């Protein structure tokens, strides 16, 4: 009798414990991305399958494609494109071994011709290549690789495109690409810079341009701070912890930029910003220069493109009211250095 009662109580306790256990949380596939949206026959595409399991269950990955060959390492796969051209859907299915699974697919175009728009995505504050940036063009998307490189396929070049770049903790990038009608190559280079979101109270100024002139220099003249007007440039990169509370983050000397300044704290008065063509070769108004101005924390600001008119080696760009952060655009090419 005692043994029977003991077994009954043991079974009852087991049922109570089992009923109190948390249900299995399903595995979730967060994203499936590739390092390019196209590939030539016989060449590789790298794919990334990002998944999470809140129970910390071991996740298994199943990769599938209608053709081609795989080299698989769990959440990463290399797909070798088949000979036949066309769109191919590559899928990744994740499972947790406890009855839940999730999946997604990515579309890759296999080609034997066409053209490329490619380049480097640089961090505007460090000047280094930035990986994991989602670069988009005409509905096509690709991630920049570990060195910041991206490549997008187009069947034929159009005269103009709008390219975007998006990354966690970065301000969104939107830039125009203009391709000359007589452009003869099948590869067009477009490098761009993407800014980390400025800290509270900061203003970030980013200069980018084309390959020629090779060296363009940013200059910022501050209002009087402790009776001194500071001139920030490559020869005086400023300070973030004391006056003038402005730093030249990056000084680029070989084309494209970025040339970046960050105003850490505004002082009362007027800030003046201009650009000097340091290189002897090239024409300033043919540089494809542009200025992005970002404030915090919403990355709102201004985009100023270099004017087509005017002659000289100086681009007088804008002024900032230190009391409220308002930007007054000047945007003129002049032959004398702008003053205080």
Steps between C-alpha positions, in 0.01 A plus 500: 500500500780739595684422175185566298446835676866593446481425128176699471657805670814471287295490179289793616811706581646421158183621330505823702865567411443419133199732484708785646773473236511787251385413148764479229563838340517479120820559310492822293681578176594869526648555156635325192747710302759466226817688415366574150171494315645344186776267392657385177469131414747287696585772755424502876246688710537515879179471703428575866206348695445682830275319751434504877350258749390647833529158668862475386414181312757393246398634159541291186514652151371348176609672177324428170513624139355359176846485340863584572724367775532583872789518744332531842619600846189518722359855460728587206499351153689545173284433194668435164272622222391256227560551128140594415415870534192627682370558853558234766331484840734384777338403829618457857285301744587507870371260766554457874457122528186545712241527228531863390658635183513814289625585153557762236642529150713742303491557124829496307535586130746288299630701202741482208522872420382840625675764711603572859466789741741437784720670754593541865281597794711694751429594860496881489665531843778240465548508122511118499284260301174414677352152473137396529357811333191427292556667163194537275452604139180471293353248743814284510681455831842376606711510818843660506770246582765500775702765314199716415479388136166465321403409143163531326406365159299697243410371152605831341605837636236769539597867520417530868420296808419559866706279729424451870701360789353386833675361808431460870609811695574689177320791336331390175689586182327617182716594203457569132710316240537673163658297219615692189329398177839430338624280787661196335598263784262236638605578861413832667664585833295678767653527846301656781525570872248426771490686830454351845207668671641814670492514878259740665586860415746412222496614138692297242619638165606253229668597173518245219596539133626306199846381404619840376621733653669250728534728805218723626527659845226595745532826694284618790538838668335526842345801670705656778555246776687651794591791269645270230363415155625146435578380147458121475662319207770240425758727669297542820267207560337654808396345831192322629564551872580872497474804276411507215294179565541412131708218347610406150426127519635401157733677254486330160770572240439246221152568370139414586521592870371501758634819651306523824463758777295470818388797705479357851335804656367820343608837635311826447589672174548397137695201365626527140579192291678488164700258285838559336620313192849411620599299192636691201327264257128484439215750489310570820150524354553171314595312818148368575550640848221481757460593865279314745415667830352279772374595845392279788320285581282468188766551230302791357700761313605632161643370174690755292638413155777702342370759247575467131564872460797701625878494478762473769660262747268573795147375564322727750235260628299611806482670839356365826330712765656379825201606707244277330692282249327649195693454173519781243604370159744707289618243244726711278834432332735794550861580419596648838502328837187578701576705812367515853 
